[in-house]
Amino acid sequence: MYLIPIAWLYVVILVAAAEDSIVAAVLTFVFWGLAPLALFLWLFGTPARRRRRLEREALDRNDRAETGADQ
């Protein structure tokens, strides 16, 4: 999954390096690199976050059921 973000950052760094000024390079890196990359990772990480949340909730339910049965 991380191959796409690494390749995208590589391309954006090369484009930013070709800019005429430092300000343009930084803005290119931020708005063409970091912002879209953050959105991409957030969107494609949603299923994993959902799975972890459901697993955590299942463990909490099991813990409550076990402690309630012991009393």
C-alpha positions in Angstrom: 0.0 0.0 0.0 2.9 2.4 0.7 4.4 2.1 -2.8 1.9 4.6 -4.2 2.6 7.3 -1.6 6.3 6.8 -1.8 6.2 7.2 -5.6 3.9 10.2 -5.4 6.3 11.9 -2.9 9.2 11.2 -5.2 7.5 12.8 -8.2 6.3 15.8 -6.1 9.8 16.3 -4.8 11.2 16.4 -8.3 8.6 18.8 -9.4 9.2 21.0 -6.4 12.9 21.0 -7.1 12.3 22.3 -10.6 10.4 25.3 -9.3 12.0 28.8 -9.7 11.7 29.9 -6.1 11.8 28.3 -2.7 8.3 29.6 -1.9 6.9 28.0 -5.0 8.8 24.8 -4.2 7.4 24.6 -0.7 3.9 25.4 -1.8 4.1 22.8 -4.6 5.3 20.2 -2.1 2.6 21.0 0.4 -0.4 21.4 -1.9 0.6 18.8 -4.5 2.3 16.4 -2.1 1.4 16.4 1.5 -2.3 17.4 1.3 -3.3 14.9 -1.3 -1.2 12.2 0.3 -2.8 12.8 3.7 -6.2 12.5 2.1 -5.2 9.3 0.3 -3.8 7.7 3.4 -6.8 8.7 5.5 -9.3 7.4 2.9 -7.5 4.1 2.3 -6.8 3.6 6.0 -10.5 3.8 6.9 -11.2 0.0 6.6 -8.3 -0.8 8.8 -9.4 1.7 11.4 -12.9 0.2 11.3 -11.6 -3.3 11.7 -9.4 -2.3 14.7 -12.4 -0.5 16.3 -14.7 -3.5 15.9 -12.0 -5.8 17.3 -11.5 -3.5 20.3 -15.3 -3.4 20.9 -15.5 -7.2 20.7 -12.7 -7.5 23.2 -14.4 -5.0 25.5 -17.7 -7.0 25.3 -15.9 -10.2 26.1 -14.1 -8.7 29.0 -17.4 -7.3 30.4 -19.1 -10.7 29.9 -16.3 -12.5 31.7 -16.2 -10.2 34.7 -20.0 -10.3 34.9 -20.0 -14.1 34.9 -17.3 -14.2 37.7 -19.4 -12.2 40.1 
